[in-house]
Amino acid sequence: MNRTLRQMQNENPFKPLADIVHEYILNEIIDFNYLPGTKLVESKLADNLGVSRTPVRDAINQLERDGFVIKTRGKGTIIAPFNAEDYFDLNSFRYVLEPLAAGYAAVRITEAELKTLYDYTVALDKAYQSGDYKNVFAAENTFHEYIILCSKNKYLIDAYKNIDPQMKRYRVYITADKNLYGFLSKEHYFIYQSIELQNKEVAEAASRRHISLLTTKSRDEIYNDNTKIIQDRLEMMNAFNATKNANR
């Protein structure tokens, strides 16, 4: 269950309200409580959250810049739908960027950083084993971002920052596919071990192999699989609401 806005404010009393609202809405998108194609009404959101429309507007503008929502004339603001073509384009870029970063990390990482990367690898494995895709989503982000930072190559780091919002957007779909959990739960150990060897070519190959596994399906298969994920979530939400209404 996601934290309420009030809980988030209490945890971060000095954080700007717009940032907290942004985090709240983003969590709802990640958790598929706001499904792709769902319309976001600024005034309704403000009323539901008990805040003015200004922080909601600022939060939605940030979500639009990051690609999580789309503003269209006549339809208002909607949660961005899955775009299979964009998904493949992004992973093609990752196929170039992340192996380079892993290679640099292999020859530049410190012992302390290697220990931290191992901790993140273990945490990611545990997240997959828990079956909670929201934990998987967070752990995946942490693991891959840390390897980028350990590259200590500012051009790679800057390039990754530019695609980070889109990375998170499509990682929502990847980590929601629980059919992959059994396989991916151990996959990241290969990347860690390749960096531990401090061999640039081996680390690049391990990272390249990992990313290539995300594009083994056709565009239609990717689109259909993720459409089913969304449909399953919608059915779950409808069943939950029906039970709640029946118990009133």
C-alpha positions in Angstrom: 0.0 0.0 0.0 1.3 3.4 -0.9 1.9 6.0 1.8 -0.6 8.8 2.1 0.3 12.3 1.2 0.1 13.3 4.8 2.6 10.5 5.8 4.9 11.7 3.1 4.7 15.3 4.3 5.5 14.1 7.9 8.5 12.2 6.7 9.8 15.2 4.7 8.5 18.3 6.4 11.0 20.6 4.6 10.4 19.1 1.1 8.4 21.4 -1.3 4.7 20.3 -1.5 4.9 20.1 -5.3 7.7 17.6 -5.0 5.8 15.5 -2.5 2.7 15.6 -4.7 4.8 14.6 -7.7 6.3 11.6 -5.8 2.8 10.6 -4.7 1.3 10.6 -8.2 4.4 8.9 -9.6 4.0 6.1 -7.0 0.4 5.7 -8.0 1.5 5.4 -11.7 4.3 2.9 -10.8 1.9 0.9 -8.8 -0.7 0.9 -11.7 -3.3 2.6 -9.5 -3.4 5.1 -12.3 -3.5 3.0 -15.5 -2.2 4.1 -18.9 -4.8 6.1 -20.6 -6.4 7.2 -17.3 -7.3 10.9 -17.3 -5.9 13.1 -14.5 -8.1 16.0 -13.5 -6.2 18.7 -11.7 -9.1 19.9 -9.6 -10.2 16.4 -8.6 -6.6 15.4 -7.6 -6.3 18.6 -5.5 -9.5 17.9 -3.7 -8.6 14.2 -3.1 -5.2 15.1 -1.8 -6.4 18.1 0.3 -4.1 20.6 -1.4 -4.4 23.6 -3.7 -4.3 23.2 -7.4 -0.9 24.9 -7.7 1.3 22.0 -6.4 -0.8 19.5 -8.4 -0.3 21.6 -11.5 3.5 21.8 -10.9 3.7 18.0 -10.2 1.8 17.2 -13.4 4.0 19.5 -15.4 7.1 17.6 -14.1 5.5 14.3 -14.9 4.8 15.6 -18.5 8.5 16.6 -18.9 9.5 13.1 -17.7 7.1 11.4 -20.1 4.8 9.8 -17.6 1.8 11.9 -18.6 0.6 13.4 -21.9 -1.4 16.6 -22.3 -3.6 16.5 -25.3 -6.1 19.1 -26.7 -9.6 18.0 -26.0 -8.7 15.1 -23.7 -6.7 16.9 -21.0 -3.9 15.1 -19.2 -3.7 11.3 -19.4 -1.2 8.7 -18.2 1.1 7.9 -21.0 0.4 4.7 -22.8 3.0 2.0 -23.6 4.9 2.7 -26.8 6.6 -0.4 -28.1 8.7 1.6 -30.7 10.0 4.0 -28.1 10.7 1.0 -25.8 12.9 -0.6 -28.4 14.7 2.7 -29.2 15.5 3.3 -25.6 16.9 -0.2 -25.1 19.0 0.2 -28.2 20.5 3.3 -26.6 21.0 1.4 -23.3 22.7 -1.4 -25.3 25.4 1.2 -26.2 25.5 3.2 -22.9 25.3 0.7 -20.1 28.0 -1.7 -21.3 30.4 1.2 -21.7 29.6 2.3 -18.1 30.1 -1.3 -16.8 33.4 -1.5 -18.5 34.6 1.8 -17.0 33.3 0.7 -13.6 35.3 -2.5 -13.8 38.6 -0.7 -14.0 37.7 2.3 -11.8 35.5 1.0 -9.0 37.0 1.1 -5.4 36.8 -1.7 -2.9 34.2 0.2 -0.9 32.1 0.8 -4.0 32.3 -2.8 -5.0 31.0 -3.8 -1.5 28.1 -1.3 -2.0 27.3 -2.8 -5.4 27.3 -6.3 -3.9 24.8 -5.1 -1.3 22.6 -3.6 -4.1 22.9 -6.9 -6.0 21.7 -8.9 -2.9 18.9 -6.4 -2.3 17.7 -6.8 -5.9 17.7 -10.6 -5.6 15.6 -10.4 -2.4 13.2 -8.0 -4.1 12.6 -10.4 -7.0 12.2 -13.3 -4.5 9.6 -11.2 -2.5 7.4 -11.0 -5.6 6.7 -7.3 -4.9 7.3 -5.5 -8.2 7.4 -2.1 -6.6 10.4 -3.3 -4.5 11.9 -4.7 -7.7 11.3 -1.4 -9.5 13.2 0.6 -6.8 16.0 -2.0 -6.5 16.5 -2.2 -10.3 16.8 1.6 -10.5 19.4 1.7 -7.7 21.5 -1.1 -9.1 21.8 0.2 -12.6 22.2 3.8 -11.6 25.0 2.9 -9.2 27.0 1.2 -12.0 26.7 4.3 -14.1 28.0 6.4 -11.2 30.9 4.0 -10.6 32.0 4.5 -14.2 33.2 7.9 -13.1 32.7 9.1 -16.7 30.8 12.3 -16.6 29.7 12.0 -20.2 28.1 8.6 -19.6 26.6 9.9 -16.3 25.1 13.0 -18.0 23.7 10.8 -20.9 22.1 8.5 -18.4 20.5 11.4 -16.5 18.9 12.5 -19.7 17.1 9.2 -20.2 16.5 8.4 -16.5 12.8 9.4 -16.5 12.1 7.3 -19.6 14.1 4.5 -18.1 11.9 4.5 -15.1 8.8 4.8 -17.2 9.5 1.6 -19.1 11.0 -0.2 -16.1 7.5 0.0 -14.7 6.4 -2.5 -17.4 9.5 -4.7 -17.3 9.3 -5.2 -13.5 5.6 -5.7 -13.6 6.1 -8.9 -15.6 6.4 -11.5 -12.9 7.0 -14.2 -15.5 10.6 -12.8 -15.6 11.2 -12.9 -11.9 12.6 -16.4 -11.6 15.1 -15.8 -14.3 16.1 -12.2 -13.4 16.5 -12.9 -9.7 20.1 -14.2 -10.3 20.8 -12.3 -13.5 22.4 -9.3 -11.9 25.0 -11.4 -10.0 26.6 -12.0 -13.4 27.0 -8.3 -13.9 28.4 -7.8 -10.4 30.8 -10.7 -10.8 32.0 -9.3 -14.1 32.8 -5.9 -12.5 34.4 -7.7 -9.6 36.9 -9.3 -12.0 38.0 -5.8 -13.0 38.0 -6.9 -16.6 36.6 -4.2 -18.9 35.7 -6.5 -21.8 34.0 -9.1 -19.6 32.0 -6.4 -17.8 30.9 -4.9 -21.1 29.8 -8.3 -22.4 27.8 -9.1 -19.3 25.9 -5.9 -19.4 25.3 -6.1 -23.2 23.9 -9.7 -22.7 21.6 -8.5 -19.9 20.1 -5.6 -22.0 19.8 -7.8 -25.1 17.4 -10.1 -23.2 14.9 -7.2 -23.0 14.5 -7.2 -26.7 14.3 -10.8 -27.6 10.5 -10.5 -28.1 8.9 -8.8 -31.1 7.3 -5.4 -30.9 3.9 -7.0 -31.0 4.8 -9.5 -28.3 6.1 -6.8 -26.1 3.0 -4.7 -26.7 0.6 -7.6 -26.1 2.4 -8.7 -22.9 2.2 -5.3 -21.4 -1.4 -4.8 -22.5 -2.2 -8.0 -20.5 -0.3 -6.7 -17.5 -2.5 -3.6 -17.5 -5.7 -5.6 -18.1 -4.9 -7.9 -15.2 -4.3 -4.9 -13.0 -7.6 -3.4 -14.1 -9.5 -6.6 -13.3 -7.8 -6.7 -9.9 -8.8 -3.2 -9.1 -12.4 -3.8 -10.2 -12.7 -6.9 -8.0 -11.3 -5.0 -5.1 -13.8 -2.1 -5.6 -16.7 -4.6 -5.9 -15.7 -6.3 -2.7 -15.4 -2.9 -0.9 -18.8 -1.7 -2.1 -20.4 -5.0 -1.1 -19.1 -4.7 2.4 -20.5 -1.2 2.9 
